[in-house]
Amino acid sequence: MTALMTVLGIVVFVVGLLFSIAWHELGHLSTAKLFGIRVPQYMVGFGPTIWSRHKGETEYGVKAIPLGGYIRMIGMFPPGEDGKVTARSTSPWRGMIEDARSAAYEELKPGDETRMFYTRKPWKRVIVMFAGPFMNLILAVAVFSAVLMGFGIQTTTTSVQSVNACVVAATAKTDRCPKDAEESPALAAGLKAGDKFVAFNGHQVKDWDALQKQIRRTIGPATIEVERQGRPVVLHANLIKNTVPKIDGSGHYVQGETQKAGFLGFTPARGVVKQTPAQAADWMGDMVVNGVQNLIDLPKKVPALWGAAFQGEERKPDSPMGVVGAARVGGEVFTLDIPPQQQLATMLFLVAGFNLSLFLFNMLPLLPLDGGHIAGALWESIRRHAARVFRRADPGPFDVAKLMPVAYVVAGVFICFTLLVLVADVINPVRIG
């Protein structure tokens, strides 16, 4: 049964992956057609074609390897200095440029002279290239919102799971009360497991983050109102200063660090809680910030990834993960000992996170990514506006093809990194529990 559920989880993730890719390319396709650019192909996947069908002037199809997709537009790059695709040079770098330019003119037909990508105004080209990643962002926001507000997420609540018997510093290497330890303020005040905080020192308690901050700011007497078995109960506690785990501005624990703060002495319960629209927005904002930070930190994680792949080192939970690793996690989701609705919510979270990553990654201003083409169009716009301001001749389209040698280097780095992640995902995968 476990094997069957694992396979089911992988299949569901792959379907979500293919839909995400198709959705991304649909953004490019729809805006390209809106601006009159001819699009000969719309493909999901790479490699041999499994299925395709022509509709109008475009061939729609699915290929064997679900690791991406593409649309092919006529005239992605402007012609050479002589106004046409030049003959191939003996220079390898020049050859790359001319190969890219030649590919951009494949299937050029009479009447296509005014339907080429490079002939469109820079702002239209920006929209066409941005539309793909933007579709992933839309899907990520929609799925995250549905899960956060519809299913809810596992979070720390304002209910009490257990009450500490005594005061022990976070740095103490024990989970037992020393003989000389004093009674915890929570126990002394009469707080009990199952109590739900309603107010703290006259302030209504809305969520755990706010309650935790109020407790840590308080040293001395405090009035606590809780709900116990449906009835309101007022307690009086005397909070003390203690060494507790450090939290950052977002309420997240800072691993390995402590601080001095007010201490009450209880463990909050965790549960599935539906988020309000404001909470969902805050949560997604944190996801974007964390995603950007993870992209910035990506080079730093390569040594640990290499160690996990080839030296038997432990795979860290925040280690970069590829499609294979994500599919394995998707397979594990359906084997978790949690309610079916939470399995579905977790799977949707995985797909939404994948779409958010696609958006952020594709916005990097590097060819061959969408962000590289956006940067080229913006640079062309700046050059042309500057020429008009200084009354100089129009410099014409910016030849993005000249950056193809750089694009091949970037693509080579991406391929090497992808292979490293693939090996790590197969040999030493990230696991969930």
Secondary structure, 3 states (H helix, E strand, C coil): CHHHHHHHHHHHHHHHHHHHHHHHHHHHHHHHHHCCCCCCEEEEEEEEEEEEEEECCEEEEEEEEEEEEEEECCCCCCCCCCCCCCCCCCCHHHHHHHHHHHHHCCCCCCCHHHCCHHHCCHHHHHHHHHHHHHHHHHHHHHHHHHHHHHHCEEEEEEEEEEECCECCCCCCCCCCCCCCCCECHHHHHCCCCCCEEEEECCEECCCHHHHHHHHHHCCEEEEEEEEECCEEEEEEEEEEEEEEEEECCCCCEEEEEEEEEEECCEEEEEEEECCCHHHHHHHHHHHHHHHHHHHHHHHHHHHHHHHHHHCCCCCCCCCCCCHHHHHHHHHHHCCCCCCHHHHHHHHHHHHHHHHHHHHHHHCCCCCCCHHHHHHHHHHHHHHHHHHHHCCCCCCCCCCHHHHHHHHHHHHHHHHHHHHHHHHHHHHCCCCCC
